[in-house]
Amino acid sequence: MITPGDNDWTDCDRPSNGSFNSLERLDHERQVFFSTPYSLGAFGDQRKQILQEVQQDVTCLGMAGSVPCVENRRWTYRGVTYATVNIQGSCNNLCDTAPNTDEYLARNATNIKWLQDTFAQAKANGAAAVMVVGQADPGFDLSDVTRAPLRNPKTLAETDGQPDGYQDFLVAFRNEIVGFVKPVVYVHGDSHYFRVDKPMLNAAGQRLENFTRVETFGDNAANGTNDTHWIKAFVDPNSREVFSFQAKIVPSNRVAVPVPTVVP
């Protein structure tokens, strides 16, 4: 499974990245990775791939005009519903080198509908949990200015003066999390800091106990570390929390502490 990231397209308009047209890059990514309704891998053998539901409404933008967000995918496996959404860092394409408000508005509305439809389907099917995967760290509160946008945890409005490409999505997401009741996980990258926590509050300032955020590792070679590792997810639809997660440190990528010596 794959979902786009800002280094794939929104950030490609930077001079240091080649000054590409970001929409052209997104079109290319859609063609390369999302041209079929199947998951990747298995050497292209569709008998071993997962058939996914694909967002088909012609409500996003490409170079030629309106197109479907075919990168938005949904599938259910062993009683758990999964969905990807094209939600990006760099203010969700509202800031950086060449922001594109029209593109953002079209994709954001599409993402919100896809999210709402995902939860409606999960409820109808009696899913045990929902996992949503996107790239952006939208920020959830006022706790960490170094890694994410700062926002009022009750209103989810951004407070740091930057263009807010996430509030509408977060409000819709929070409504669905509360209404679903069962476990919900949002997996993202973007700010390159591994963590598993519960940062979402309701409008009254109470923590949403059924929501978990998982941020994946990200390369920090410029800071003298090599945080290129991975996370293993355990999914048990018969357990109370359904999901649990385990950090997997790649031995050859360790920098500060060497690999322990194994005594035979």
Helices and strands as residue ranges (DSSP letters): G 10-13, G 15-17, H 22-33, G 42-44, G 46-48, E 53-54, E 60-62, E 65-67, E 73-77, E 80-84, H 89-93, H 101-125, E 129-133, H 167-180, E 184-188, E 195-197, E 211-215, G 221-223, E 230-235, E 243-248, G 251-253
